Amino acid sequence: MDIRPGDFGDARVLDLLRVHLAGMHANSPAGNVFALDLTGLKAPEISFYTAWDDSALLGMGALKALGDGAGEIKSMRTYEAHLRKGVAAQLLEHIIGAAQGRGYTRLCLETGSGAAFDPALTLYRRYGFVEGEAFGDYEKSAFNQFFHLDL
């Protein structure tokens, strides 16, 4: 598996982003979708990564600089055909490594609740993320959850 910066000119990357956004809207109440669209992922504070097996796109993930030595994990998604193959774990390890390389002391993330989010929660907990307080501009709701990892 090869992890590299995402190319927004690649139709496969745009398709996975479409799949991701559709999934977030299908599994989240209105007003509780904080997934980044194409414009959001192109912001200067975002580093966007894609995972490949030769020419097959497997998944994606992003790291957002929050300031004060913190980063946020965004836009984690694996194509359904590649689930349970370690794609998300390798992307997460890459993002953690990138955050450490930048000298970040903390990684944060916001995610939802329910069966659609359970596999991601299991992954994050396995890597040491612990549930905590809302951060940035997020507000706690009955649906969203916040996790943090001290680096």
C-alpha positions in Angstrom: 0.0 0.0 0.0 1.3 3.4 -1.0 0.1 6.6 0.9 0.6 9.8 -0.9 -0.9 13.3 -1.1 -4.3 13.3 -2.7 -4.8 14.6 -6.2 -8.0 16.6 -6.6 -7.7 16.4 -10.3 -8.1 12.6 -10.2 -11.7 11.4 -10.8 -11.2 8.4 -8.5 -10.4 10.8 -5.6 -13.4 12.9 -6.3 -15.6 9.8 -6.4 -14.4 8.7 -3.0 -15.0 12.1 -1.6 -18.6 11.9 -3.0 -19.0 8.5 -1.4 -17.7 9.9 1.9 -20.0 12.9 1.9 -23.1 10.8 0.9 -22.3 8.4 3.8 -21.9 11.2 6.3 -25.3 12.7 5.3 -27.0 9.3 5.2 -25.8 8.4 8.7 -26.0 11.8 10.5 -28.9 14.0 11.6 -29.3 17.3 9.8 -26.9 19.9 11.1 -24.5 17.3 12.5 -22.3 16.7 9.3 -18.9 18.3 9.6 -17.3 16.4 6.8 -15.2 18.6 4.5 -16.2 19.0 0.9 -13.7 19.6 -1.9 -13.3 23.3 -1.1 -12.7 22.5 2.6 -10.1 19.9 1.7 -8.2 22.4 -0.5 -7.8 24.8 2.5 -4.2 25.6 3.3 -4.4 24.2 6.8 -5.4 20.7 5.4 -3.0 18.0 4.3 -4.9 15.4 2.3 -3.7 11.8 1.9 -4.8 8.9 -0.3 -4.0 5.2 0.0 -3.3 3.2 -3.2 -2.6 -0.4 -4.3 -1.0 0.2 -7.7 -3.7 2.2 -9.6 -6.6 1.3 -7.2 -7.6 4.0 -4.8 -8.3 2.3 -1.4 -9.0 5.2 1.0 -8.3 8.7 2.1 -7.7 10.8 5.2 -6.7 14.3 6.1 -4.9 16.3 8.8 -6.0 19.8 9.7 -3.7 22.1 11.6 -5.5 23.6 14.6 -2.7 25.7 16.0 -1.2 25.6 19.5 0.5 22.2 18.6 -2.8 20.4 17.8 -4.2 18.7 14.7 -7.5 17.3 13.7 -8.2 14.1 11.8 -10.7 14.7 9.0 -12.2 12.8 6.1 -11.2 9.3 6.9 -12.9 6.9 4.4 -12.1 3.5 2.9 -13.9 2.3 -0.2 -16.3 -0.4 0.8 -14.5 -3.0 -1.4 -11.4 -2.5 0.7 -12.8 -2.6 4.2 -11.1 -4.9 6.8 -7.8 -4.8 4.9 -5.9 -2.3 7.2 -6.4 0.7 4.9 -7.7 3.0 7.7 -5.1 1.8 10.1 -2.3 2.6 7.7 -3.8 6.0 6.9 -4.2 6.7 10.6 -0.6 5.7 11.2 0.5 8.0 8.4 -1.5 10.9 9.8 -0.1 10.3 13.3 3.4 10.3 11.9 2.8 13.5 10.0 1.5 15.2 13.2 4.5 14.0 15.2 6.8 15.2 12.4 5.3 18.7 12.7 5.8 18.7 16.5 2.1 18.4 17.3 1.4 17.4 20.9 -2.2 16.4 20.4 -4.5 15.0 17.7 -8.3 15.5 18.0 -11.3 14.2 16.0 -15.0 14.6 15.9 -17.2 11.7 14.8 -20.8 10.5 15.1 -22.7 7.9 17.0 -24.4 4.7 15.8 -23.5 1.5 14.0 -22.1 3.3 10.9 -19.4 4.9 13.1 -18.6 1.9 15.3 -15.7 0.5 13.2 -14.0 3.9 13.2 -14.5 4.3 16.9 -12.9 0.8 17.4 -9.9 1.9 15.3 -9.4 5.2 17.1 -9.6 3.5 20.5 -7.1 0.8 19.4 -4.6 3.6 18.7 -5.1 5.2 22.1 -7.6 7.9 21.4 -9.8 8.7 24.4 -13.2 10.4 24.6 -13.0 14.0 25.7 -14.4 17.5 25.4 -15.5 19.3 22.3 -12.7 21.4 20.7 -12.4 24.2 18.2 -15.8 25.4 16.9 -17.6 22.2 17.7 -20.4 22.0 20.1 -21.4 18.8 21.9 -24.7 17.2 20.9 -26.4 13.8 21.6 -25.0 12.6 18.3 -21.4 13.7 18.0 -18.4 12.5 20.0 -14.9 13.9 20.5 -11.6 12.0 20.9 -8.1 13.0 21.6 -4.6 11.5 21.5 -1.7 13.0 23.3 1.4 12.6 21.2 
